[in-house]
Amino acid sequence: MAVNREASLRGLPDRLVAELLYCLQVRTAREVKTRDHRIRHISDRLRLLQVPRLETLEDADLVRAGLVDDLRMIIRGAQTALRRLGATPETERLKDIWDLFAFGHHGTLNLSRIHQRPLREAVKVWAYDELSRRRGRNVASSMQNMIRGMEQLSESLRLQRDDEGHQLRLLSRTDMVGFCNRVAFLAESGVFGAHHRVNVIRDVRNIVNPISVSAIARQAGVDRSFLYRHRDLLEIVHAAELEPAAQDPAGGSPVSRASLQTDLTNAQARNIRLATRIQQLEKRLSQALGAQACQESGLGAPADIDELQRKITRLEQHSFELTSALEDARSDLDAAREANRDLTRALNQQG
């Protein structure tokens, strides 16, 4: 019973009372008004449900208790506040679903759909490092899109390997070729578009982060010109790029960056040939059907708009790839020029 706009929390467990008071403090700190009749209604329903703490409540329980939408929103906000209580980046990175509030961002990051635990842990390491470089309000969506590429890789390993991909040290180039072929099949079968297929392969490549001058410099926090100035370090990086991984006891070939790039190029070329052949057949079929329809109706042949749209899509993808390659080449050239200038200055000072 309310007296002078007071709400009674009698009959509730001590922990539940503490949780409700803490959530009221959080809402007040955010300058959100909470009226007394809502607290009374919530406490009455919680008293009927006999729940020991808020985190055990499910949406079905709230609906069954007869709480309206705005009261359910207060309960869900309270659960979020309690989940974030004491959360730090170090504790959040141990979970499979991250609340990005601990990292200074909005939203969540879901890694639970990666089936293989070693692969999931590796993606966690990448995500933990990548979050510190991201800014803006769309961090969660952009990173989740990249993680979906790893989900496709995980699903491919689960379907194609006897060990379902849990032994990452046994992976070979055959597994990556199978992954590229599966992505191409999904794109051709209409599960997703050709542009999404390119994004999936590119995101997997970026997350796997092959050994390169740019990757080593980025991880070390130095400029690439530092590696170019130290030839011994540069030779070690180039040797590591070509070093194959462990031999697959099942008979697969050893994996290296060069072999994976070669297989990826071959798979992409094969997919392009198949796509071109399919488009040729589709064009011939459309021309035949169009000619037949024109003969029957007496109308002129319609313009092949679909073919033009496909050509525009292919040209846009090709332009994007050329632009990315040009940017990388310019960065390497700038680093080499900087190293050359440093060497010239050093020689002039010695002279």
C-alpha positions as CSV (number, residue, x, y, z in Angstrom):
1,M,0.0,0.0,0.0
2,A,1.4,3.4,-1.0
3,V,1.6,6.1,1.7
4,N,2.7,9.6,0.6
5,R,3.9,8.2,-2.7
6,E,5.9,5.5,-1.1
7,A,6.3,1.9,-2.5
8,S,6.7,-1.1,-0.3
9,L,9.3,-3.8,-1.1
10,R,8.3,-6.0,1.9
11,G,8.2,-9.7,1.1
12,L,10.9,-9.6,-1.5
13,P,14.2,-11.3,-1.1
14,D,17.1,-9.1,0.1
15,R,19.0,-9.5,-3.1
16,L,16.1,-8.6,-5.2
17,V,15.5,-5.5,-3.1
18,A,19.1,-4.5,-3.6
19,E,18.9,-5.1,-7.3
20,L,15.8,-2.9,-7.6
21,L,17.3,-0.1,-5.6
22,Y,20.5,-0.2,-7.7
23,C,18.5,-0.1,-11.0
24,L,16.6,2.9,-9.6
25,Q,19.9,4.6,-9.0
26,V,21.1,3.9,-12.5
27,R,17.9,5.3,-14.0
28,T,18.1,8.4,-11.9
29,A,21.8,8.9,-12.8
30,R,20.6,8.8,-16.5
31,E,18.0,11.4,-15.6
32,V,15.1,9.0,-16.4
33,K,12.0,9.5,-14.3
34,T,10.5,6.4,-12.6
35,R,7.0,7.0,-11.1
36,D,6.0,5.4,-7.9
37,H,3.0,3.5,-9.2
38,R,5.3,1.6,-11.7
39,I,7.6,0.5,-8.9
40,R,4.6,-0.7,-6.9
41,H,3.2,-2.6,-9.8
42,I,6.6,-4.2,-10.5
43,S,7.2,-5.2,-6.9
44,D,3.7,-6.7,-6.6
45,R,4.3,-8.9,-9.7
46,L,7.7,-9.9,-8.5
47,R,6.2,-10.8,-5.2
48,L,3.7,-13.1,-6.9
49,L,6.4,-14.7,-9.1
50,Q,8.6,-15.4,-6.1
51,V,11.8,-14.9,-8.1
52,P,15.1,-14.7,-6.1
53,R,16.8,-12.3,-8.5
54,L,16.1,-10.4,-11.7
55,E,18.5,-12.3,-14.0
56,T,16.3,-15.4,-13.7
57,L,13.3,-13.7,-15.3
58,E,12.5,-14.5,-18.9
59,D,10.2,-12.6,-21.3
60,A,7.6,-15.3,-20.9
61,D,7.5,-14.8,-17.2
62,L,7.0,-11.1,-17.6
63,V,4.1,-11.7,-20.0
64,R,2.6,-14.3,-17.7
65,A,2.8,-11.9,-14.8
66,G,0.7,-9.4,-16.8
67,L,3.3,-6.6,-17.0
68,V,2.7,-4.1,-19.8
69,D,5.3,-3.1,-22.4
70,D,6.7,-0.1,-20.5
71,L,7.1,-2.1,-17.3
72,R,8.8,-5.0,-19.2
73,M,11.1,-2.4,-20.6
74,I,12.1,-1.2,-17.1
75,I,12.8,-4.9,-16.1
76,R,14.9,-5.5,-19.2
77,G,16.8,-2.2,-18.5
78,A,17.4,-3.4,-15.0
79,Q,18.7,-6.7,-16.2
80,T,21.1,-4.9,-18.6
81,A,22.3,-2.6,-15.8
82,L,23.0,-5.6,-13.5
83,R,24.8,-7.5,-16.3
84,R,27.0,-4.5,-16.8
85,L,27.7,-4.1,-13.1
86,G,31.4,-4.8,-12.7
87,A,31.9,-5.7,-16.3
88,T,35.3,-4.9,-17.8
89,P,36.9,-5.7,-21.1
90,E,39.0,-8.4,-19.4
91,T,35.9,-10.2,-18.1
92,E,33.7,-9.6,-21.2
93,R,36.3,-11.1,-23.6
94,L,35.8,-14.5,-21.9
95,K,32.2,-14.7,-23.0
96,D,30.8,-15.8,-26.4
97,I,28.4,-12.8,-26.6
98,W,30.1,-9.5,-25.8
99,D,28.3,-6.4,-24.4
100,L,30.2,-3.6,-26.2
101,F,29.4,-1.2,-23.4
102,A,32.5,-2.5,-21.6
103,F,34.5,-1.4,-24.6
104,G,32.9,2.0,-24.9
105,H,30.6,1.1,-27.8
106,H,26.9,0.3,-28.4
107,G,25.4,-3.0,-29.1
108,T,26.6,-6.6,-28.8
109,L,29.0,-8.9,-30.6
110,N,27.9,-12.5,-31.1
111,L,30.7,-15.1,-31.5
112,S,28.6,-18.1,-30.4
113,R,27.9,-19.3,-34.0
114,I,31.5,-20.2,-34.6
115,H,31.4,-23.9,-33.8
116,Q,35.1,-24.7,-33.3
117,R,36.3,-23.4,-29.9
118,P,40.0,-22.8,-31.1
119,L,38.7,-20.8,-34.0
120,R,36.3,-18.9,-31.8
121,E,39.0,-18.0,-29.4
122,A,41.2,-16.8,-32.2
123,V,38.4,-14.5,-33.5
124,K,38.1,-13.2,-29.9
125,V,41.7,-12.2,-29.9
126,W,41.2,-10.4,-33.2
127,A,38.0,-8.7,-32.0
128,Y,39.6,-7.6,-28.7
129,D,42.4,-5.9,-30.6
130,E,40.2,-4.5,-33.4
131,L,37.7,-2.8,-31.0
132,S,40.4,-0.4,-29.8
133,R,40.7,1.0,-33.3
134,R,37.0,1.4,-34.1
135,R,35.0,4.6,-33.6
136,G,31.4,5.6,-34.3
137,R,28.0,4.2,-33.6
138,N,28.1,1.4,-36.1
139,V,31.0,-0.6,-34.7
140,A,28.9,-3.5,-33.6
141,S,27.2,-4.0,-37.0
142,S,30.4,-3.6,-39.1
143,M,32.4,-6.0,-36.9
144,Q,29.5,-8.5,-36.8
145,N,29.4,-8.5,-40.6
146,M,33.1,-9.4,-40.6
147,I,32.6,-12.2,-38.1
148,R,29.8,-13.6,-40.3
149,G,32.6,-14.5,-42.8
150,M,34.3,-16.5,-40.0
151,E,30.9,-18.1,-39.3
152,Q,30.8,-19.3,-43.0
153,L,34.4,-20.6,-42.6
154,S,33.4,-22.4,-39.5
155,E,30.3,-24.0,-41.1
156,S,32.4,-25.0,-44.1
157,L,35.0,-26.8,-41.8
158,R,32.2,-28.5,-39.9
159,L,30.6,-29.9,-43.0
160,Q,33.7,-30.9,-44.9
161,R,36.2,-32.2,-42.3
162,D,35.9,-35.5,-40.4
163,D,37.0,-33.7,-37.2
164,E,34.6,-30.8,-38.0
165,G,37.5,-28.4,-38.0
166,H,38.3,-28.6,-34.3
167,Q,42.0,-29.5,-35.0
168,L,43.1,-26.2,-36.5
169,R,46.7,-27.4,-36.9
170,L,45.6,-30.0,-39.3
171,L,44.0,-27.6,-41.7
172,S,45.3,-27.6,-45.3
173,R,44.9,-25.7,-48.5
174,T,42.1,-28.2,-49.4
175,D,40.0,-26.8,-46.6
176,M,40.4,-23.2,-47.8
177,V,39.7,-24.2,-51.4
178,G,36.6,-26.0,-50.1
179,F,35.5,-22.9,-48.3
180,C,35.9,-20.7,-51.4
181,N,34.0,-23.2,-53.4
182,R,31.2,-23.3,-50.9
183,V,30.9,-19.5,-50.8
184,A,30.8,-19.5,-54.6
185,F,28.0,-22.1,-54.5
186,L,26.0,-20.1,-52.0
187,A,26.4,-17.0,-54.1
188,E,25.3,-18.8,-57.3
189,S,22.4,-20.5,-55.6
190,G,21.0,-17.2,-54.5
191,V,21.7,-17.5,-50.7
192,F,23.5,-14.2,-50.9
193,G,24.8,-11.9,-53.7
194,A,28.1,-11.8,-55.6
195,H,29.1,-8.6,-53.7
196,H,28.5,-10.3,-50.3
197,R,30.6,-13.3,-51.5
198,V,33.6,-10.9,-52.2
199,N,33.1,-9.3,-48.7
200,V,33.0,-12.7,-47.0
201,I,36.3,-13.8,-48.5
202,R,37.9,-10.4,-47.9
203,D,36.8,-10.4,-44.3
204,V,38.1,-13.8,-43.6
205,R,41.4,-12.8,-45.1
206,N,41.6,-9.7,-42.9
207,I,40.7,-11.6,-39.7
208,V,43.1,-14.4,-40.4
209,N,45.7,-11.6,-40.9
210,P,48.5,-13.3,-42.9
211,I,52.1,-12.5,-42.1
212,S,53.1,-9.4,-44.1
213,V,55.1,-6.2,-43.6
214,S,51.9,-4.2,-43.0
215,A,50.5,-6.7,-40.5
216,I,53.8,-7.0,-38.5
217,A,54.2,-3.2,-38.5
218,R,50.6,-2.7,-37.3
219,Q,50.9,-5.2,-34.5
220,A,54.3,-3.8,-33.4
221,G,52.9,-0.2,-33.5
222,V,55.7,1.0,-35.8
223,D,55.8,2.5,-39.3
224,R,56.5,0.2,-42.2
225,S,59.6,2.2,-43.0
226,F,61.1,0.9,-39.8
227,L,61.1,-2.6,-41.3
228,Y,62.4,-1.4,-44.6
229,R,65.3,0.3,-42.9
230,H,66.3,-3.0,-41.0
231,R,66.9,-5.4,-43.8
232,D,67.4,-8.4,-41.4
233,L,63.9,-7.9,-40.0
234,L,62.5,-7.5,-43.5
235,E,64.1,-10.8,-44.6
236,I,62.6,-12.6,-41.7
237,V,59.1,-11.3,-42.5
238,H,59.5,-12.3,-46.1
239,A,60.7,-15.8,-45.1
240,A,57.7,-16.2,-42.7
241,E,55.3,-15.3,-45.5
242,L,56.5,-18.3,-47.6
243,E,56.9,-20.7,-44.7
244,P,54.3,-23.5,-44.8
245,A,52.3,-24.7,-41.9
246,A,52.3,-28.3,-40.5
247,Q,51.7,-31.2,-42.8
248,D,48.2,-32.6,-42.8
249,P,48.6,-36.3,-41.7
250,A,45.5,-37.1,-43.8
251,G,47.5,-36.4,-46.9
252,G,46.7,-32.7,-47.5
253,S,49.3,-30.3,-48.8
254,P,51.1,-27.9,-46.5
255,V,49.5,-24.5,-46.1
256,S,51.4,-21.2,-46.7
257,R,50.3,-17.8,-47.6
258,A,51.5,-18.2,-51.2
259,S,49.7,-21.5,-51.7
260,L,46.4,-20.1,-50.3
261,Q,46.6,-17.1,-52.5
262,T,47.3,-19.3,-55.5
263,D,44.3,-21.6,-54.7
264,L,42.1,-18.6,-54.1
265,T,43.1,-17.0,-57.4
266,N,42.5,-20.3,-59.2
267,A,39.1,-20.8,-57.5
268,Q,38.1,-17.2,-58.3
269,A,39.1,-17.7,-62.0
270,R,37.2,-20.9,-62.2
271,N,34.1,-19.2,-60.7
272,I,34.5,-16.3,-63.1
273,R,34.6,-18.8,-66.0
274,L,31.5,-20.7,-64.7
275,A,29.7,-17.4,-64.2
276,T,30.6,-16.2,-67.7
277,R,29.4,-19.5,-69.2
278,I,26.1,-19.3,-67.2
279,Q,25.6,-15.7,-68.4
280,Q,26.2,-16.8,-72.0
281,L,23.7,-19.6,-71.7
282,E,21.2,-17.3,-70.0
283,K,21.7,-14.7,-72.7
284,R,21.2,-17.2,-75.5
285,L,18.1,-18.5,-73.8
286,S,16.7,-15.0,-73.3
287,Q,17.4,-14.2,-76.9
288,A,15.6,-17.3,-78.1
289,L,12.6,-16.7,-75.8
290,G,12.6,-13.0,-76.8
291,A,12.7,-13.8,-80.5
292,Q,9.8,-16.3,-80.0
293,A,7.8,-13.8,-78.1
294,C,8.4,-11.1,-80.6
295,Q,7.3,-13.4,-83.4
296,E,4.1,-14.2,-81.6
297,S,3.3,-10.7,-80.4
298,G,4.8,-8.6,-83.1
299,L,6.6,-6.3,-80.6
300,G,10.2,-5.2,-80.7
301,A,12.9,-7.0,-78.7
302,P,13.3,-5.5,-75.2
303,A,16.7,-4.2,-74.1
304,D,18.7,-6.6,-72.0
305,I,18.6,-4.6,-68.8
306,D,19.7,-7.5,-66.6
307,E,22.8,-8.0,-68.6
308,L,23.7,-4.3,-68.3
309,Q,23.1,-4.4,-64.5
310,R,25.3,-7.5,-64.1
311,K,28.1,-5.9,-66.2
312,I,27.9,-2.8,-64.0
313,T,28.2,-4.9,-60.8
314,R,31.2,-6.7,-62.2
315,L,32.9,-3.5,-63.2
316,E,32.2,-1.9,-59.8
317,Q,33.8,-4.9,-58.0
318,H,36.8,-4.8,-60.4
319,S,37.2,-1.1,-59.8
320,F,37.1,-1.6,-56.0
321,E,39.7,-4.4,-56.1
322,L,42.0,-2.2,-58.3
323,T,41.5,0.8,-56.0
324,S,42.5,-1.4,-52.9
325,A,45.6,-2.7,-54.7
326,L,46.6,0.8,-55.8
327,E,46.3,2.1,-52.2
328,D,48.5,-0.8,-50.9
329,A,51.1,-0.2,-53.7
330,R,51.1,3.6,-52.9
331,S,51.6,2.9,-49.2
332,D,54.5,0.5,-49.9
333,L,56.1,3.0,-52.3
334,D,55.8,5.8,-49.7
335,A,57.5,3.6,-47.1
336,A,60.3,2.7,-49.6
337,R,60.8,6.3,-50.5
338,E,61.0,7.3,-46.8
339,A,63.6,4.6,-46.2
340,N,65.5,5.7,-49.3
341,R,65.5,9.3,-48.0
342,D,66.8,8.2,-44.6
343,L,69.6,6.2,-46.2
344,T,70.5,9.2,-48.4
345,R,70.6,11.5,-45.5
346,A,72.8,9.0,-43.5
347,L,75.2,8.7,-46.4
348,N,75.4,12.5,-46.8
349,Q,76.1,13.0,-43.1
350,Q,78.9,10.4,-43.3
351,G,80.3,12.1,-46.4
